[in-house]
Amino acid sequence: MYLVKGAEVYSPRHLGQQDVLIAGGQIVAMATCLETPDSLPIKVIDGSGKILAPGLVDSLVHIIGGGGEGGFTTRTPEMHLSDAVKAGVTTLVGVLGTDSVTRTLTNLLAKANALEEEGLTLYCHTGSYQTPARTLFDAIDKDIILIDKFIGVGEVAISDHRSSQPTTQELARLAAQARVGGMLSGKAGIVSVHVGDSDTCLQPLLDVVSNTDIPITQFYPTHINRTQTLLDAGKEFARLGGYLDLTASTTPEILAAGEVKCAEALAQLLEAGVPASQITFSSDGFASLPDFDEAGRLRGLKVGTLTSLLSEVRDAVFDHDVSIENAITVVTRTPAEVLKLPKKGRIEEGADADLILLDAATLELDSVFSKGQKMMADGTVLKHGVFETNAC
């Protein structure tokens, strides 16, 4: 049991100074002043000078690695437990990417279970870039209904030279199966969509929405800050009710080529009237970050990081005058609501005790709790994965 006293609480709504009691992996009480019996074995944590926020919800992580666009030597590595802990991420969605041949759904599920055993909360998507979707059973809806960790499908690629160039009919059928699978299992059934830098932008999704009964909220397009043109298209997509996901991981080369920094993109969307309830950040952690020339030839490759999420939150607040409440919302409550995870991304009684403490002045990460377990304290990772080289 832990009692965090006197922290400035963002639930992500700003609640002022509160005391928060954690027990049994959940938030069991919250008040301006909580008194607890001396007989209970409660560890008190001084939250003065700190912000208490929900643990981050990262909706797109290549937990078994990804990429390989430059050949076998460029296959990116798997993530470790401490990669999430030092980023303040407590809930993740694992996905396949371009490579669904040497990276498989069985590997994805095994890794998700391993990370969950080590203390995080893990979900996955069936499918990958390609259509027809790669699945474990013979249909998307069966995977979502029958496999607990599968909550959607993706990331399905559109408007990208690496995609399988899906037709409107193919996208509609895929979305319909995901939707029904989600309805029958009580899951999100969301379609995570990788959007490339083609001039078609989000039009393939709009074509599905215009010509079928599939609602726009069935789609969860990511990399919307890839270009200014795509970001502008995203503003219209959001005006129609759609969700937008911004990618936090980037490189100087990618920014120089025209990508809009995640923090700046958030500021633009808010200024355009898009509410934080329709915007999320994801890290694209452990994906390759390829840099292609105009002919489609690979010029360079780096790897996405989960720590990019908090970095972009800080930049949004300090460089772009985004409120702390909005900046925290897009990495906590909004992705949790898109993914239909009612106990994640919020600080309230009955929610899971996924919490982070940030320095109030700098927003630097101080402590992390995942399902009530202390994973980081005073900026030091306390829990490492079984095979991490720096484990105790």
C-alpha positions in Angstrom: 0.0 0.0 0.0 1.2 3.5 -0.9 -0.1 6.9 0.0 1.0 9.8 -2.3 0.6 13.0 -0.3 0.3 16.5 -1.5 1.0 16.1 -5.2 -0.7 18.3 -7.8 -3.0 15.8 -9.4 -3.9 15.8 -13.1 -6.5 13.0 -13.6 -5.7 14.2 -16.4 -8.2 17.0 -15.5 -6.5 19.3 -13.0 -7.7 18.5 -9.5 -5.3 20.5 -7.4 -3.4 19.0 -4.5 -4.7 15.6 -3.4 -3.7 12.6 -1.4 -4.0 9.3 -3.3 -4.1 5.9 -1.7 -3.0 2.8 -3.7 -3.8 -0.7 -2.6 -4.3 -4.1 -4.4 -3.2 -2.6 -7.7 -5.9 0.0 -7.7 -6.6 3.6 -6.6 -8.8 3.1 -3.6 -9.2 6.6 -2.2 -8.4 10.2 -3.1 -9.1 13.4 -1.1 -7.4 16.7 -0.2 -6.3 15.1 3.1 -6.4 11.4 3.7 -5.9 10.1 7.2 -5.0 6.4 7.5 -4.7 4.1 10.6 -1.2 3.7 11.9 -1.8 -0.1 12.0 -1.9 -0.4 8.2 1.4 -1.1 6.5 1.3 2.0 4.3 4.3 3.6 2.7 4.0 7.4 2.5 5.4 9.2 -0.6 5.9 12.9 -0.4 4.4 14.4 -3.5 5.1 18.0 -2.7 6.6 19.9 -5.7 5.4 17.1 -8.0 2.6 16.4 -10.5 0.8 13.0 -10.2 -0.5 11.9 -13.5 -1.8 8.6 -15.0 0.7 6.2 -16.4 1.1 6.8 -20.2 -0.9 4.7 -22.7 1.1 4.0 -25.8 -1.1 2.8 -28.6 1.6 1.8 -31.1 4.8 -0.1 -30.1 6.7 -2.6 -32.1 7.5 -4.7 -29.0 9.2 -7.5 -30.9 11.0 -5.0 -33.2 10.2 -4.0 -36.7 11.6 -2.5 -39.8 14.1 -4.3 -41.9 13.6 -1.9 -44.9 17.4 -1.9 -45.4 17.8 -5.7 -45.3 18.2 -8.2 -42.5 20.8 -6.3 -40.6 18.4 -3.4 -40.1 15.7 -5.4 -38.3 15.2 -3.4 -35.1 15.5 -5.0 -31.6 12.8 -6.1 -29.2 11.9 -3.7 -26.3 12.7 -4.4 -22.7 10.7 -3.7 -19.6 12.9 -0.8 -18.5 12.3 0.9 -21.9 8.7 1.4 -20.8 9.5 2.2 -17.2 12.0 5.0 -17.9 9.4 6.5 -20.3 6.5 6.4 -17.8 4.6 4.1 -20.1 2.5 1.5 -18.2 0.0 0.3 -20.9 1.1 -0.6 -24.4 -0.4 -2.0 -27.6 2.0 -4.2 -29.5 1.8 -4.3 -33.3 3.5 -5.8 -36.3 4.6 -3.4 -39.1 6.0 -3.7 -42.6 7.5 -7.2 -41.8 4.9 -9.9 -41.1 7.1 -12.6 -42.4 10.0 -12.8 -40.0 7.9 -11.0 -37.3 4.8 -13.0 -36.5 1.6 -12.8 -34.4 2.7 -15.7 -32.2 6.0 -13.9 -31.4 3.9 -10.8 -30.7 1.6 -12.5 -28.2 4.5 -14.3 -26.5 6.3 -11.0 -26.0 3.2 -9.3 -24.8 2.6 -12.0 -22.1 6.3 -11.7 -21.0 6.1 -8.0 -20.5 2.8 -8.3 -18.7 4.3 -10.9 -16.3 7.1 -8.4 -15.7 4.5 -5.7 -14.5 3.1 -3.8 -17.5 -0.3 -4.0 -19.1 -0.2 -5.3 -22.7 -2.6 -5.5 -25.6 -2.0 -6.3 -29.3 -3.5 -5.9 -32.7 -3.9 -8.7 -35.1 -2.9 -8.1 -38.8 -0.1 -5.9 -40.0 0.6 -3.5 -43.0 -0.9 -5.9 -45.5 -4.4 -6.7 -46.7 -5.8 -9.3 -46.6 -4.7 -9.2 -42.9 -2.4 -11.8 -41.5 -4.3 -13.5 -38.6 -4.0 -16.5 -36.3 -7.5 -17.8 -37.0 -9.0 -17.5 -40.4 -10.6 -14.1 -39.9 -10.0 -10.8 -38.1 -13.2 -11.1 -36.0 -12.3 -14.5 -34.7 -8.9 -13.2 -33.6 -10.4 -10.3 -31.7 -13.2 -12.4 -30.1 -11.2 -15.4 -29.1 -7.8 -14.1 -28.2 -7.9 -12.0 -25.1 -5.0 -9.6 -25.9 -6.2 -8.8 -29.4 -8.2 -5.6 -29.3 -8.1 -4.4 -32.9 -6.3 -4.8 -36.2 -3.3 -3.0 -37.6 -1.3 -1.1 -38.3 -2.8 -1.3 -41.8 -0.8 0.8 -44.3 -2.4 3.2 -46.7 -1.0 6.0 -48.9 2.4 4.5 -48.7 4.7 2.8 -51.3 5.2 0.0 -48.7 1.5 -0.8 -48.4 -0.4 -3.5 -50.2 -2.4 -0.7 -52.0 -5.7 -1.8 -50.5 -8.9 -1.0 -52.3 -11.9 0.7 -50.7 -13.7 -2.6 -50.7 -10.8 -4.3 -48.9 -10.6 -1.6 -46.3 -14.3 -1.7 -45.7 -14.4 -5.4 -45.3 -11.5 -5.3 -42.9 -13.1 -2.6 -40.8 -16.4 -4.4 -40.8 -14.8 -7.6 -39.4 -12.9 -5.6 -36.8 -16.1 -3.7 -35.8 -18.2 -6.9 -35.3 -15.3 -8.6 -33.5 -15.1 -5.7 -31.1 -18.9 -5.6 -30.5 -19.1 -9.3 -29.8 -16.1 -9.3 -27.4 -16.7 -5.9 -25.7 -13.4 -4.6 -27.1 -12.5 -1.6 -29.2 -12.2 -3.5 -32.5 -10.3 -0.4 -33.7 -8.4 -0.3 -37.0 -5.0 1.2 -36.5 -4.0 2.8 -39.8 -0.4 3.6 -40.9 -0.6 6.7 -43.2 2.3 7.3 -45.5 3.3 10.4 -47.3 1.4 9.8 -50.6 -0.8 12.7 -51.9 -3.9 10.6 -51.2 -3.4 11.2 -47.4 -6.6 10.1 -45.6 -8.8 9.8 -48.7 -8.9 6.0 -48.7 -10.5 6.1 -45.2 -12.9 8.9 -46.3 -13.9 6.8 -49.3 -14.9 3.9 -46.9 -16.9 6.2 -44.7 -18.6 7.9 -47.6 -19.6 4.6 -49.4 -20.4 2.3 -46.5 -22.0 2.3 -43.0 -18.6 2.1 -41.3 -18.3 5.1 -38.9 -15.2 7.3 -39.1 -14.4 6.4 -35.5 -13.7 2.9 -36.6 -10.4 4.1 -37.9 -7.4 5.3 -35.8 -4.9 6.8 -38.3 -1.4 7.4 -37.1 1.7 9.4 -38.3 -0.6 12.3 -39.0 2.3 14.7 -38.4 4.3 13.1 -41.2 3.8 16.2 -43.4 2.0 19.5 -43.1 -0.3 18.4 -46.0 -1.3 15.3 -44.1 -1.7 17.3 -40.8 -4.0 19.7 -42.6 -6.0 16.8 -44.0 -6.2 15.5 -40.5 -7.9 18.7 -39.3 -10.7 18.0 -41.7 -10.8 14.3 -40.7 -11.2 15.4 -37.1 -13.9 17.9 -38.0 -15.9 14.9 -39.3 -15.5 13.2 -35.9 -12.4 11.1 -36.5 -9.4 10.4 -34.2 -5.9 11.5 -35.0 -2.6 10.0 -33.7 0.6 11.9 -33.8 4.0 10.1 -33.8 6.4 11.3 -31.2 9.6 9.4 -32.4 11.5 11.3 -35.1 14.9 12.3 -36.2 16.5 15.6 -37.4 16.6 14.2 -40.9 12.9 13.3 -40.9 12.0 16.8 -39.6 14.2 18.4 -42.2 12.3 16.4 -44.9 9.0 18.0 -43.8 7.6 16.1 -40.8 5.9 18.4 -38.3 7.2 17.9 -34.7 4.6 16.1 -32.6 4.4 18.9 -30.0 3.9 21.6 -32.7 1.3 19.4 -34.5 -0.7 19.1 -31.2 -0.6 22.9 -30.8 -1.8 23.3 -34.4 -4.7 20.9 -34.0 -5.8 22.5 -30.7 -5.6 25.9 -32.3 -7.8 24.6 -35.2 -10.5 23.6 -32.7 -9.8 19.9 -32.6 -10.4 18.8 -29.0 -7.8 16.8 -27.0 -10.4 14.0 -26.8 -9.8 13.3 -30.5 -5.9 13.5 -30.4 -3.3 11.1 -29.2 0.4 10.7 -29.2 2.1 7.3 -29.7 5.8 6.5 -29.7 6.0 4.1 -32.7 8.6 2.6 -30.3 11.1 0.2 -31.8 9.9 0.8 -35.3 12.5 1.7 -37.9 12.5 5.4 -38.8 13.5 5.1 -42.4 14.6 8.1 -44.5 13.9 7.4 -48.2 15.0 9.6 -51.1 12.6 10.7 -53.9 13.2 7.5 -55.8 12.3 5.4 -52.8 15.8 4.4 -51.9 16.7 4.0 -48.2 19.2 6.7 -47.1 19.3 6.0 -43.4 17.6 4.2 -40.5 17.0 4.9 -36.8 14.8 3.4 -34.1 11.7 4.8 -32.3 11.8 5.3 -28.6 9.1 5.3 -25.9 10.8 8.2 -24.1 9.8 10.4 -27.0 6.2 10.6 -25.5 7.2 12.6 -22.4 9.7 14.6 -24.4 7.0 15.8 -26.7 4.6 16.5 -23.8 7.3 18.7 -22.3 7.9 20.5 -25.6 4.2 21.0 -26.1 3.9 22.7 -22.7 7.1 24.7 -22.6 7.6 25.5 -26.3 4.1 25.7 -27.7 2.0 26.9 -24.7 -0.2 23.8 -24.6 -1.8 23.4 -21.2 -0.5 20.6 -19.0 -4.0 19.2 -18.9 -4.3 18.9 -22.6 -0.7 17.6 -23.0 -1.3 14.8 -20.4 -4.7 14.0 -21.9 -3.4 13.0 -25.3 -1.0 10.4 -23.7 -3.4 9.0 -21.1 -7.2 9.4 -21.1 -7.8 9.8 -24.9 -5.9 6.7 -26.0 -7.4 4.7 -23.2 -10.9 5.8 -24.4 -10.2 5.1 -28.1 -9.0 1.6 -27.1 -11.9 1.1 -24.6 -9.7 0.6 -21.6 -11.9 2.1 -18.8 -9.5 1.6 -15.9 -6.5 3.1 -17.7 -5.4 6.7 -18.4 -7.1 8.3 -15.4 -6.8 8.9 -11.7 -10.0 8.1 -10.0 -11.2 5.6 -7.4 -11.4 2.1 -8.9 -9.0 2.9 -11.7 -5.8 0.8 -12.0 -2.9 2.2 -10.0 -0.8 3.2 -13.1 0.7 6.5 -12.0 3.7 8.7 -12.7 5.2 11.5 -10.6 6.7 14.4 -12.5 8.8 17.3 -11.3 6.3 20.2 -11.3 8.8 22.7 -12.7 10.5 20.6 -15.4 8.0 17.7 -16.0 10.9 15.3 -15.8 10.0 11.8 -14.7 10.6 11.0 -11.0 8.6 7.8 -10.2 6.4 5.2 -11.9 3.8 2.8 -10.5 2.3 0.1 -12.7 -0.7 -1.8 -11.3 0.4 -0.6 -7.9 3.9 -1.8 -8.2 6.7 0.7 -7.8 8.8 0.5 -11.0 10.9 3.7 -10.7 11.7 6.0 -7.7 13.7 9.3 -7.7 14.5 8.8 -11.4 16.0 5.3 -10.9 14.5 2.3 -12.6 13.8 -0.3 -9.9 12.5 -3.2 -12.0 14.3 -4.6 -15.0 13.4 -7.4 -17.4 14.7 -10.9 -16.8 17.4 -10.7 -19.5 18.3 -7.1 -19.4 22.1 -6.7 -19.1 21.8 -4.0 -16.4 19.4 -6.1 -14.2 20.4 -6.6 -10.6 
